[in-house]
Amino acid sequence: MKYLSSILVLLLLILTTGCAAPDVKTIATRVIDGDTIKVDIAGTSYKVRYIGIDVPELDDKRPEYCALAQEATRYNRQLVEGKAIRLEKDISQTDQYRRLLRYVYVGDVFVNAELVRQGLAWAKAYPPDTKYQHTLEKAEAEARQDKIGIWSIPPAPPTGIEITYIFYDGLVPRVESDEYVEITNLGDQPQDLKDWVLMDISEGYPSFIFPSYILAPSKSIRVYTNEYHSEWGGFSFEYGRAIWNNSEPDTAALYDSQSREVCRKSY
């Protein structure tokens, strides 16, 4: 009964303030990656996802981004692991994976912004949780100006290839297999897409690697979630559930065979 009462008090505290009370220690017990940690609040373990940022994924197939993901994890560990931290809630309580959504502080260090400032994370708005988005975008601008981390990776040369449309709200119930990303050659030269990669960078997966395919000027192709349409190139992620979010913004990115970002599109 005593245990149940303490949990109810804690839950009420989190729901109303998003932070632990001054006399309740919050300890970062484990760093999972650059933007996710495990914490202990009064003897109960929670996963926490940092608000307003996104880091490269540890399983990214692009070597440069995989290395940055490892560095973000290492730096996050240096900042918070084993330390008393402060959590601040915005609007949302949790995400779809039941992780607490929080801004994280160690002493006077705003950890979310520090990762962005070091070029180890992108500033990414996840409405309605945008309280400190201006701060995060300012930190990103500093990292971009200094050309560090993510911003040190050379951009791809202009190709004229653009993501022109994302059909994110499919008509097929539940799985939305008819979602697609449309890619168009807006340039005046044909482009071989062999080993180019299309990825949902909001989640870090899934990714589609193109076979050899010549995309002619003014022509478009589509990569479907789990359908094949030969008239649009016949490409599919072969993913068994919906990829593109319906209720919040999502971002697709296209990379060339040298892992350089060609373009990205959000909605």
Backbone hydrogen bonds in HBPLUS format (Angstrom, degrees):
<---DONOR---> <-ACCEPTOR-->    atom                        ^
c    i                          cat <-CA-CA->   ^        H-A-AA   ^      H-
h    n   atom  resd res      DA  || num        DHA   H-A  angle D-A-AA Bond
n    s   type  num  typ     dist DA aas  dist angle  dist       angle   num
A0005-SER N   A0001-MET O   2.92 MM   4  6.15 158.6  1.97 149.0 154.6     1
A0006-SER N   A0002-LYS O   3.05 MM   4  6.31 158.2  2.10 147.6 152.9     2
A0007-ILE N   A0003-TYR O   3.06 MM   4  6.32 154.0  2.13 149.1 156.1     3
A0008-LEU N   A0004-LEU O   2.99 MM   4  6.22 160.2  2.03 151.4 156.6     4
A0009-VAL N   A0005-SER O   2.98 MM   4  6.20 156.2  2.03 149.4 155.7     5
A0010-LEU N   A0006-SER O   2.96 MM   4  6.13 156.2  2.01 141.9 148.7     6
A0011-LEU N   A0007-ILE O   2.84 MM   4  6.06 164.2  1.86 155.6 159.4     7
A0012-LEU N   A0008-LEU O   3.02 MM   4  6.14 159.9  2.06 143.9 149.4     8
A0013-LEU N   A0009-VAL O   2.93 MM   4  6.13 151.3  2.01 143.6 152.1     9
A0014-ILE N   A0010-LEU O   2.88 MM   4  6.19 158.0  1.93 154.5 159.7    10
A0015-LEU N   A0011-LEU O   2.89 MM   4  6.03 167.6  1.90 153.2 156.9    11
A0016-THR N   A0012-LEU O   3.03 MM   4  6.08 150.4  2.12 143.3 150.4    12
A0017-THR N   A0013-LEU O   2.96 MM   4  5.93 161.3  1.99 148.5 154.0    13
A0018-GLY N   A0014-ILE O   2.72 MM   4  4.25 125.0  2.02 110.4 126.7    14
A0024-VAL N   A0021-ALA O   2.90 MM   3  5.23 167.1  1.92 122.2 125.1    15
A0085-ILE N   A0026-THR O   2.86 MM  59  5.70 161.6  1.89 155.7 161.7    16
A0027-ILE N   A0040-ASP O   3.06 MM  13  5.18 161.4  2.10 141.5 145.8    17
A0040-ASP N   A0027-ILE O   2.78 MM  13  5.18 150.6  1.87 146.4 156.5    18
A0028-ALA N   A0083-LYS O   3.02 MM  55  5.71 164.3  2.05 160.5 161.3    19
A0082-GLY N   A0028-ALA O   2.61 MM  54  5.33 161.1  1.64 168.7 167.7    20
A0029-THR N   A0038-LYS O   2.83 MM   9  5.63 131.0  2.07 132.7 146.8    21
A0030-ARG N   A0038-LYS O   3.34 MM   8  5.07 163.5  2.37 131.4 130.7    22
A0038-LYS N   A0030-ARG O   2.74 MM   8  5.07 159.8  1.78 156.0 159.9    23
A0032-ILE N   A0036-THR O   2.95 MM   4  5.48 150.5  2.04 140.0 147.4    24
A0033-ASP N   A0036-THR O   3.26 MM   3  5.43 160.3  2.30 144.9 144.8    25
A0050-TYR N   A0035-ASP O   2.91 MM  15  5.27 168.9  1.92 151.1 154.8    26
A0037-ILE N   A0048-VAL O   2.98 MM  11  5.34 158.1  2.03 149.2 156.1    27
A0048-VAL N   A0037-ILE O   2.80 MM  11  5.34 164.6  1.83 158.6 160.6    28
A0039-VAL N   A0046-TYR O   2.82 MM   7  5.37 162.0  1.85 157.4 163.6    29
A0046-TYR N   A0039-VAL O   2.95 MM   7  5.37 154.2  2.02 147.9 154.6    30
A0041-ILE N   A0044-THR O   2.86 MM   3  5.27 168.1  1.87 153.0 153.0    31
A0044-THR N   A0041-ILE O   3.06 MM   3  5.27 162.7  2.09 111.9 117.5    32
A0100-LEU N   A0047-LYS O   2.86 MM  53  6.18 153.4  1.93 162.4 153.4    33
A0049-ARG N   A0100-LEU O   2.76 MM  51  6.04 164.5  1.78 168.1 173.0    34
A0102-ARG N   A0049-ARG O   3.21 MM  53  6.42 159.3  2.25 148.2 154.0    35
A0051-ILE N   A0102-ARG O   2.99 MM  51  5.45 148.8  2.09 133.4 135.8    36
A0124-LYS N   A0052-GLY O   2.84 MM  72  5.07 162.0  1.87 120.5 125.5    37
A0054-ASP N   A0122-TRP O   2.97 MM  68  5.22 142.5  2.12 142.8 149.9    38
A0122-TRP N   A0054-ASP O   2.75 MM  68  5.22 164.5  1.77 162.5 161.1    39
A0060-ASP N   A0057-GLU O   3.08 MM   3  5.17 158.0  2.13 113.5 113.3    40
A0065-TYR N   A0062-ARG O   3.10 MM   3  5.57 118.6  2.50 112.1 125.9    41
A0066-CYS N   A0062-ARG O   2.95 MM   4  6.11 158.6  2.00 161.2 168.0    42
A0067-ALA N   A0063-PRO O   2.98 MM   4  6.12 160.2  2.02 150.8 155.2    43
A0068-LEU N   A0064-GLU O   3.13 MM   4  6.38 149.3  2.23 137.0 145.4    44
A0069-ALA N   A0065-TYR O   2.87 MM   4  6.10 148.6  1.96 144.4 153.0    45
A0070-GLN N   A0066-CYS O   3.07 MM   4  6.37 152.8  2.15 146.2 152.8    46
A0071-GLU N   A0067-ALA O   3.00 MM   4  6.27 152.2  2.08 143.1 151.0    47
A0072-ALA N   A0068-LEU O   2.80 MM   4  6.02 154.8  1.86 148.6 155.5    48
A0073-THR N   A0069-ALA O   3.02 MM   4  6.22 154.8  2.09 143.7 150.2    49
A0074-ARG N   A0070-GLN O   2.95 MM   4  6.18 160.3  1.98 145.4 151.1    50
A0075-TYR N   A0071-GLU O   2.85 MM   4  6.04 163.8  1.88 151.6 155.9    51
A0076-ASN N   A0072-ALA O   2.89 MM   4  5.94 157.2  1.94 144.0 150.8    52
A0077-ARG N   A0073-THR O   2.91 MM   4  6.09 154.7  1.98 146.4 153.5    53
A0078-GLN N   A0074-ARG O   2.95 MM   4  6.27 153.4  2.03 145.0 152.5    54
A0079-LEU N   A0075-TYR O   2.93 MM   4  6.20 148.0  2.03 145.5 154.2    55
A0080-VAL N   A0076-ASN O   2.99 MM   4  6.19 163.0  2.02 157.1 159.6    56
A0081-GLU N   A0077-ARG O   3.06 MM   4  4.93 138.9  2.24 121.1 133.4    57
A0083-LYS N   A0080-VAL O   2.90 MM   3  5.39 157.0  1.96 147.0 145.7    58
A0086-ARG N   A0105-TYR O   2.86 MM  19  5.03 157.3  1.92 142.4 148.4    59
A0105-TYR N   A0086-ARG O   2.89 MM  19  5.03 148.7  1.99 149.8 156.3    60
A0088-GLU N   A0103-TYR O   2.86 MM  15  4.95 152.0  1.94 144.5 149.7    61
A0103-TYR N   A0088-GLU O   2.80 MM  15  4.95 162.0  1.83 145.6 151.5    62
A0101-LEU N   A0093-GLN O   3.21 MM   8  5.99 161.2  2.25 135.2 136.3    63
A0095-ASP N   A0099-ARG O   3.04 MM   4  5.60 140.2  2.20 142.4 154.3    64
A0098-ARG N   A0095-ASP O   2.99 MM   3  5.27 158.8  2.03 118.7 119.8    65
A0111-VAL N   A0104-VAL O   2.88 MM   7  5.54 139.7  2.04 147.2 158.0    66
A0106-VAL N   A0109-VAL O   3.04 MM   3  5.23 153.6  2.11 143.6 151.4    67
A0109-VAL N   A0106-VAL O   2.96 MM   3  5.23 160.9  2.00 133.5 132.1    68
A0114-GLU N   A0110-PHE O   2.97 MM   4  6.14 152.1  2.04 151.7 160.7    69
A0115-LEU N   A0111-VAL O   3.06 MM   4  6.27 159.6  2.10 159.8 161.4    70
A0116-VAL N   A0112-ASN O   3.41 MM   4  6.71 154.5  2.48 140.7 147.3    71
A0117-ARG N   A0113-ALA O   2.80 MM   4  6.00 159.1  1.84 152.0 158.5    72
A0118-GLN N   A0114-GLU O   3.05 MM   4  6.24 139.4  2.23 142.4 151.6    73
A0120-LEU N   A0115-LEU O   3.01 MM   5  5.38 152.0  2.09 174.5 166.3    74
A0119-GLY N   A0116-VAL O   2.95 MM   3  5.19 159.8  1.99 111.9 116.6    75
A0150-ILE N   A0119-GLY O   2.73 MM  31  5.29 161.3  1.77 142.5 145.4    76
A0129-ASP N   A0126-TYR O   2.93 MM   3  5.67 142.6  2.07 136.9 131.4    77
A0130-THR N   A0128-PRO O   3.11 MM   2  5.84 126.8  2.40 107.7  92.8    78
A0133-GLN N   A0130-THR O   3.22 MM   3  5.04 172.0  2.22 110.0 109.9    79
A0136-LEU N   A0132-TYR O   3.04 MM   4  6.36 159.8  2.08 155.7 161.6    80
A0137-GLU N   A0133-GLN O   2.85 MM   4  6.00 158.6  1.89 151.5 157.3    81
A0138-LYS N   A0134-HIS O   2.97 MM   4  6.10 147.5  2.07 142.3 151.0    82
A0139-ALA N   A0135-THR O   3.05 MM   4  6.32 153.6  2.12 143.6 150.4    83
A0140-GLU N   A0136-LEU O   2.96 MM   4  6.25 150.2  2.05 143.7 152.1    84
A0141-ALA N   A0137-GLU O   2.96 MM   4  6.17 152.5  2.03 142.5 149.5    85
A0142-GLU N   A0138-LYS O   3.11 MM   4  6.42 147.9  2.22 144.6 152.5    86
A0143-ALA N   A0139-ALA O   3.10 MM   4  6.43 158.1  2.15 147.1 152.5    87
A0144-ARG N   A0140-GLU O   2.86 MM   4  6.07 158.4  1.91 153.3 159.7    88
A0145-GLN N   A0141-ALA O   2.95 MM   4  6.07 154.4  2.02 141.1 147.9    89
A0146-ASP N   A0142-GLU O   2.99 MM   4  6.22 151.1  2.08 144.9 152.7    90
A0147-LYS N   A0143-ALA O   2.90 MM   4  5.96 112.8  2.36 134.2 151.0    91
A0148-ILE N   A0143-ALA O   3.31 MM   5  5.76 161.8  2.34 149.0 154.4    92
A0147-LYS N   A0144-ARG O   3.15 MM   3  4.89 145.0  2.28  92.8 103.3    93
A0151-TRP N   A0148-ILE O   3.03 MM   3  5.23 139.7  2.20 138.4 127.8    94
A0152-SER N   A0149-GLY O   2.95 MM   3  5.40 165.8  1.97 118.7 121.9    95
A0153-ILE N   A0150-ILE O   3.43 MM   3  5.97 166.2  2.45 110.7 114.6    96
A0186-LEU N   A0160-GLY O   2.64 MM  26  4.82 154.6  1.70 152.2 145.5    97
A0162-GLU N   A0184-THR O   2.93 MM  22  5.45 164.3  1.95 156.5 161.5    98
A0184-THR N   A0162-GLU O   2.83 MM  22  5.45 162.4  1.87 163.3 166.9    99
A0164-THR N   A0182-GLU O   2.89 MM  18  5.72 142.5  2.04 141.4 152.8   100
A0182-GLU N   A0165-TYR O   2.74 MM  17  5.05 177.7  1.74 159.3 160.2   101
A0167-PHE N   A0180-TYR O   2.83 MM  13  5.23 155.1  1.90 158.5 165.1   102
A0180-TYR N   A0167-PHE O   3.17 MM  13  5.23 151.8  2.26 128.8 137.3   103
A0176-GLU N   A0172-VAL O   3.04 MM   4  4.58 139.9  2.20 134.4 138.7   104
A0175-VAL N   A0173-PRO O   2.68 MM   2  5.86 132.0  1.91 117.2 101.9   105
A0179-GLU N   A0176-GLU O   3.17 MM   3  5.87 165.2  2.20 123.2 123.4   106
A0226-ASN N   A0177-SER O   3.09 MM  49  4.58 160.8  2.13 133.8 127.8   107
A0225-THR N   A0179-GLU O   3.01 MM  46  5.45 146.5  2.13 139.1 139.6   108
A0181-VAL N   A0223-VAL O   3.07 MM  42  5.30 147.7  2.18 128.4 137.0   109
A0223-VAL N   A0181-VAL O   2.94 MM  42  5.30 152.9  2.01 143.3 151.5   110
A0183-ILE N   A0221-ILE O   2.85 MM  38  5.39 163.5  1.88 153.5 159.1   111
A0221-ILE N   A0183-ILE O   2.88 MM  38  5.39 153.9  1.95 152.4 160.9   112
A0185-ASN N   A0219-LYS O   3.02 MM  34  5.76 163.1  2.05 164.3 168.3   113
A0218-SER N   A0185-ASN O   2.75 MM  33  5.33 150.5  1.83 159.7 159.6   114
A0191-GLN N   A0215-LEU O   3.06 MM  24  5.24 154.5  2.13 130.4 138.1   115
A0215-LEU N   A0191-GLN O   2.81 MM  24  5.24 171.2  1.82 149.6 147.8   116
A0193-LEU N   A0213-TYR O   2.85 MM  20  5.38 165.4  1.87 150.5 153.1   117
A0196-TRP N   A0193-LEU O   2.93 MM   3  5.35 159.5  1.97 140.7 138.0   118
A0195-ASP N   A0210-PHE O   2.94 MM  15  5.18 162.0  1.97 146.6 142.9   119
A0210-PHE N   A0196-TRP O   2.89 MM  14  5.41 163.7  1.91 155.8 161.1   120
A0197-VAL N   A0255-TYR O   2.88 MM  58  5.08 156.3  1.94 138.8 146.7   121
A0255-TYR N   A0197-VAL O   2.80 MM  58  5.08 159.7  1.85 148.7 155.8   122
A0198-LEU N   A0208-PHE O   2.88 MM  10  5.11 160.3  1.91 147.5 153.4   123
A0208-PHE N   A0198-LEU O   2.76 MM  10  5.11 155.3  1.81 149.4 157.9   124
A0199-MET N   A0253-ALA O   2.93 MM  54  5.42 161.5  1.96 157.7 163.4   125
A0253-ALA N   A0199-MET O   2.92 MM  54  5.42 157.4  1.97 154.1 161.6   126
A0200-ASP N   A0206-PRO O   3.32 MM   6  6.09 160.0  2.36 166.7 172.3   127
A0204-GLY N   A0200-ASP O   2.87 MM   4  5.75 137.2  2.05 137.6 151.0   128
A0201-ILE N   A0251-THR O   3.08 MM  50  5.90 134.8  2.29 145.9 158.1   129
A0219-LYS N   A0216-ALA O   3.16 MM   3  5.53 153.4  2.24 136.5 135.7   130
A0222-ARG N   A0232-TRP O   3.10 MM  10  5.45 162.6  2.13 145.4 143.8   131
A0224-TYR N   A0235-PHE O   3.11 MM  11  6.32 163.9  2.14 136.7 131.7   132
A0237-PHE N   A0224-TYR O   2.80 MM  13  6.24 159.8  1.84 167.0 171.9   133
A0239-TYR N   A0225-THR O   2.95 MM  14  5.68 176.0  1.95 157.9 156.5   134
A0232-TRP N   A0229-HIS O   2.87 MM   3  5.53 159.4  1.91 120.0 127.0   135
A0234-GLY N   A0229-HIS O   2.98 MM   5  4.70 135.4  2.18 133.5 121.6   136
A0233-GLY N   A0230-SER O   3.12 MM   3  4.96 164.2  2.15 109.1 108.1   137
A0252-ALA N   A0265-LYS O   2.95 MM  13  5.44 163.3  1.98 157.0 156.7   138
A0265-LYS N   A0252-ALA O   2.84 MM  13  5.44 154.2  1.90 154.1 161.7   139
A0254-LEU N   A0263-CYS O   2.86 MM   9  5.45 165.9  1.88 162.1 161.5   140
A0262-VAL N   A0254-LEU O   2.73 MM   8  5.55 169.0  1.74 154.4 157.8   141
A0263-CYS N   A0254-LEU O   3.42 MM   9  5.45 156.4  2.48 136.9 141.1   142
A0256-ASP N   A0260-ARG O   2.92 MM   4  5.50 159.8  1.96 151.9 152.8   143
A0259-SER N   A0256-ASP O   3.00 MM   3  5.37 151.9  2.08 122.8 122.2   144
